[in-house]
Amino acid sequence: MAQQTQLDRVVPRFEAFVRRFPNLVVLAEASADEVLELWSGLGYYRRARLLHRLARVVAAGGGELPMTAAELEKLPGIGPYTAAAIASMVHGEAVPAVDGNIARVGTRVLAVADDPRTKAGKSAVDEWVRTLMNDVPPGPVNEALMELGATVCTPVHPDCGLCPLSDSCRARGEGDPALYPRPRRTRPALDLTWLAVIVEDPEGRWLVRQVTEGPILRGLWLPPFAEIDTGRPLEEQAIGLMPFGGVGPIELVTPVKHSITHRRIEVTPVRTRVEDFERAADGFSWVDPTNPGLPTSSLLGKLLKAVSS
């Protein structure tokens, strides 16, 4: 959960998650919807789906995680960093767990010209960390370097006067440690425009559908949406997204902004009502938008705020 999500948002969600799923066997027995519901709002939902797959693989194999980094990496959702962190801190394997903090510290100490995300840059930092683990417990080495990067060797204005590695830091010797690591190539932003159809029933519930297509939001429940076709009237497109007819007038709502990785999305909501109860078609459901009880995205809250304002 803490990968790509701020820790202040993670802590209460983590606590709720482990209360519901206290071990991998319990997690494996849960449905995908149950897992995604407790992940709702954290984003990057592929992490939750992979964690669920991992739990099922481990449960099928007896319920215990492997001990080595090499074996851990074979599990769904576990990459080199996570595998090394578990293996070094739990089992004492001498393997570097190079996160962004350790990469920054190592790159500055060595004045590595390569981006630490490249093979050459990562290899240089890995080798340096391994030298620090000679005859020293590897877990505390990884943890100490992570903490050093988080609190002292920060991305901007590193406090070299407090750093225990300052005397051997080549970047400091060059005069400006903040020049390292070298800037990474940024992925160009992708601008998208979506239409979202908010259908309310007489009880104030919203019609939502489970997203089953596309590279993002899959498995989550949201009002019907699609990319806007600028060559067709919005009302015509909105009607095409609904699983039934017999709705009231369509009202245009102020657009909302939503971002997913490199995607910048402007979502234009349109609102309509059904006067009589309509049974939800397959793949759709009626929910209370303030408490949907289904796995959803923070986009639902933005749409609710736009409609309510």
URWO-V499678 format. One record per backbone hydrogen bond with DSSP energy under -1.0 kcal/mol. CO is the residue of the C=O (numbers start at 1). NH is the residue of the N-H. E is the energy in kcal/mol with one decimal. If there is no record, write none. Layout:
# URWO-V499678
[[CO,NH,E] [CO,NH,E]]
This chain:
# URWO-V499678
[[6,9,-1.1] [6,10,-1.3] [7,11,-2.3] [10,14,-3.3] [11,15,-2.4] [12,16,-1.9] [13,17,-2.3] [14,18,-2.7] [15,19,-1.4] [16,20,-1.8] [17,21,-2.9] [23,27,-2.0] [24,28,-2.4] [25,29,-1.5] [31,35,-1.8] [32,36,-2.6] [33,37,-2.2] [34,38,-1.4] [39,42,-2.3] [44,47,-2.0] [45,49,-2.0] [46,50,-2.5] [47,51,-2.3] [48,52,-2.2] [49,53,-2.2] [50,54,-2.8] [51,55,-2.4] [52,56,-1.9] [53,57,-2.3] [54,58,-2.9] [55,59,-2.8] [56,60,-2.0] [57,61,-1.1] [58,63,-3.0] [59,62,-1.4] [68,72,-2.4] [69,73,-2.2] [71,74,-1.1] [72,75,-1.9] [75,78,-1.6] [79,83,-2.5] [80,84,-2.3] [81,85,-2.6] [82,86,-2.4] [83,87,-2.6] [84,88,-2.5] [85,89,-2.2] [86,90,-2.3] [87,93,-2.3] [93,95,-2.0] [97,99,-1.1] [99,103,-2.5] [100,104,-1.8] [101,105,-2.3] [102,106,-2.9] [103,107,-2.3] [104,108,-1.9] [105,109,-2.7] [106,110,-2.3] [107,112,-2.0] [108,171,-2.2] [109,170,-2.2] [115,118,-2.1] [118,122,-2.7] [119,123,-2.2] [120,124,-1.8] [121,125,-1.9] [122,126,-2.9] [123,127,-2.3] [124,128,-1.7] [125,129,-2.5] [126,130,-2.4] [127,131,-1.5] [128,132,-1.1] [133,136,-1.8] [137,141,-1.1] [138,142,-2.4] [139,143,-2.6] [140,144,-2.7] [141,145,-2.3] [142,146,-2.2] [143,147,-2.4] [144,148,-2.4] [145,149,-2.3] [146,150,-2.0] [147,151,-2.1] [148,152,-2.4] [148,153,-2.8] [152,154,-1.8] [152,159,-2.2] [158,160,-1.4] [159,162,-1.6] [163,166,-1.3] [166,169,-1.1] [169,173,-1.7] [170,174,-1.6] [171,176,-1.0] [172,175,-1.0] [176,179,-1.9] [177,180,-2.2] [190,264,-2.8] [192,266,-2.5] [193,228,-2.6] [194,268,-3.1] [195,226,-1.8] [196,270,-2.6] [198,272,-2.7] [199,207,-1.8] [200,274,-2.5] [201,204,-2.4] [205,201,-1.9] [206,287,-2.5] [208,285,-2.6] [209,222,-2.3] [211,219,-3.5] [217,220,-1.9] [220,211,-3.1] [222,209,-3.1] [224,197,-2.9] [226,195,-3.2] [229,232,-2.0] [233,237,-1.9] [234,238,-2.8] [235,239,-2.3] [236,240,-1.6] [239,242,-1.0] [251,271,-3.3] [256,267,-3.0] [258,265,-3.2] [260,263,-2.9] [262,190,-2.6] [263,260,-2.1] [264,192,-2.7] [265,258,-2.5] [266,194,-2.6] [267,256,-2.5] [268,196,-2.2] [269,253,-2.7] [270,198,-3.4] [271,251,-3.2] [272,200,-2.3] [273,248,-3.2] [281,284,-2.4] [283,210,-1.9] [285,208,-3.0] [287,206,-3.1] [288,291,-1.4] [295,221,-2.6] [297,300,-1.6] [298,302,-1.6] [299,303,-2.4] [300,304,-2.3] [301,305,-2.3] [302,306,-2.1] [303,307,-2.3] [304,308,-2.0] [305,309,-1.2]]
